[in-house]
Amino acid sequence: MRHDEYERNVFINCPFDDDYAPLFEAIVFAINDAGFRPKCARERLDSSQVRLYKIVELISASRYSIHDLSRTALDERTSLPRFNMPLELGIDLGCKAFNPDCADKSFLIFDSEQYQFQKYVSDISGQDLHQHANSPKAAVTHVRDWLRTETDRDDIPGGAAIYDRYEKFRAELPAICVELELDLAHLAFADFSYTIARWLRRTPESTPHS
């Protein structure tokens, strides 16, 4: 049985490190501004639930998924590759293939460089991957174009407009955190999403979504 918010949910599979944060935060904003609901493992803090089960639950509850494979290089600290992102993509592909309720799933797969993925996960060479070149603006544009195409929605603003609003939001975020008594340096995912949704509701030029 589908989750009630299945049609609006967008699962984000990406690294959660400081270097990736500018891309992650821009993607989360773009999803919100397009009228969808971002989902990721960071929203679940229940220590009694196994992390992989959390991810499987989020994947099955989301019609749309963004998978970023750009950070599978060797970790500087461990000298080992990070395979969490390809693993979660595999789970999502399996969900689409074997769960009839999720057969209409749609993916946006990112990499930082063209054809880099073929060196470490050649089985997805038939997939249409997109390059963001580590640019938040490029990532926002790809996310917007993908959602516009897959949903045939004509009320989603263009990528440049969304990114312009994102920069305005970022400039106002410190003041928003002060107003809401939130710690900007340690902003939980739920709080970050809430500040975005709140800002979009209160900003006149933002496009309202149902």
Secondary structure as UniProt FT lines:
FT   TURN            4..8
FT   STRAND          9..13
FT   TURN            18..20
FT   HELIX           21..33
FT   TURN            34..35
FT   STRAND          37..39
FT   HELIX           41..43
FT   TURN            47..48
FT   HELIX           51..60
FT   STRAND          64..68
FT   TURN            70..71
FT   TURN            76..78
FT   HELIX           84..98
FT   HELIX           100..102
FT   TURN            103..104
FT   STRAND          106..111
FT   TURN            114..115
FT   HELIX           116..119
FT   HELIX           122..124
FT   TURN            125..126
FT   STRAND          129..131
FT   TURN            133..134
FT   HELIX           136..151
FT   HELIX           159..180
FT   HELIX           184..186
FT   HELIX           189..202
FT   TURN            204..205
//
